[in-house]
Amino acid sequence: MRAIAVIEDVDPMDSPTALGMTLYDHIDPTALDRLLNDTADRTGVTVDLTLHNGHQYAVQIPDGGELVVEKPA
């Protein structure tokens, strides 16, 4: 959510209220953590989801592990 807070120019500490959502409203963080950390061979694992809160965000976590957040035009 910090990346989305940066995109929206919102203090990350205020983001649940300011953005009207939290990441766990959309995805189970434990399941995501298991998917990305418990897999011995992470090659080819990509998580791609879209969050909606009156705005739309594309969140990708490619197999390299870096988080990519974009706000579609």
N, C-alpha and C positions, 0 to 999 in steps of 0.2 A: 504494500500500500504506500510505502514511502515514495516509490517511483511515480505512482499516480498523483500523490500529493505534490511532488515537484512539478509535474506536468501542469497541474491545476493551480500552482502557486499558493498552496495551502500548507500551513504548518503540519508536519506529520503527526504531531501529538493531537492536533485537532481534527485530523482527517476523518475519523468515523462520523463525527457530527457534521463537519463541513461538507463531506462528500455523500453522506447519507448511506454509507455501506461500510462493511469490513470484508476482507478477503474470505474469511470463513463463512460469510453469508452465501458464497458462491462455490466454494470447494472445501473439502475436508482436508485441513492442513496435515493431519497425521497420514492420510492416504497419499497425499502428494509427497511427503517426506519419505515414506516407504518406497514409493515408486522410484524416486530419484536416488535414494541412498542404499536401499537394500538389494539393488540389482547389481550383481557382480560385473556383468558386462552391460554398461550403459550405452554402448554404441547403438545409435539409431533411435534412442528414446527421446521423443520430443513431446512436450506438453503444450498445447495451444488452446487457449480459452478466451472467450470474449465476455467482459463484464459490462453490465448495463445499470446505470443509476440516473437515467436522464441523459447520460453521456455514454459513449461506447469506447472501450479500451481493448486493444489486442495485447494479450500477455502471452509471451512465448518463453519456454525454458528449453532450449535445444540441448542435445546430449553433452555439450561442453559445460553446461551448468550455469552459464551466465543468463541473467534475467533481461528480457527485452520487452519493453512496454511502449506501445504506440497508441496515439489517439488518431484514429482514422479521420481523414478530412471530410 
